[in-house]
Amino acid sequence: MAKVTKDMIISDVLDLDRGTTPIFLSSGMHCLGCPSASGESIEDACAIHGIDADKLVEELNKYLESK
């Protein structure tokens, strides 16, 4: 099973499992379809949006592990 890391590109995580979408949205990342999502790492996007990248990655991995 794949493990999400802070250096992964957002769109790669979404391609891995579309079920991660609500996790991004609930954390405050509402621009998943914007061009930045195709080129920005989770860490970079979190820094821009004022989100704790470690917490978001933890939530994404918990979701993936539960499947």
N, C-alpha and C positions, 0 to 999 in steps of 0.2 A: 504494500500500500504506500502511496506517495505521502510525503510529509511536507507541509507548508513551511516555508522559511521566509524571513523578512525580505530577502533579496529577490524573491519570486515576483514576476510581473503579474499584476492583478488579473489581466485577461487569461493568463495561463492557469491561474487558480480557478477561474470561472469555467474554463474549458475542461478542467479536471473533473469538476462536479458543479453543475448549475445550482445545486442545493446550497451552495455557499453564498448565493446572492443575498438572502435575508440577513445573513450575518454581517456582510459589508454594509447593507442598508441600515440596520439597527445601530451600527457603530457610528453612523454619520457620513458614510461614503455613498453619496447619491449619484455620483457621476460615472457609474460603471460602464456606460456606453460611450463616454467621451473618448477622444483620441488619446488622452493621457493614460487611460486605463490599459491601453495597448503597449505603452512604453515605460510606464512608471512602476517601480518596485513598490511593494506594500510599505516598506519603510519610508520611502520618499513621499508617498501619498499620505501616510499617517502624519509625517512631519508637517506637511502643508495644511492638513485638516485638523491638527491639534489632537490627534488620536494616539493612544498608547499602542505602539506596534506590537509589543510583546503580548499584550492582552488580546489583541485581535488575532494574532497568529495562534495563540493558545486556544481561543474559541474555535477557530477554523479547524485545527487539528483534533479537538474534542469531537467536533461534528463528524469529521472523516473517520475517526476511530470507531464511532458508534454505528457505522454502517456495516 
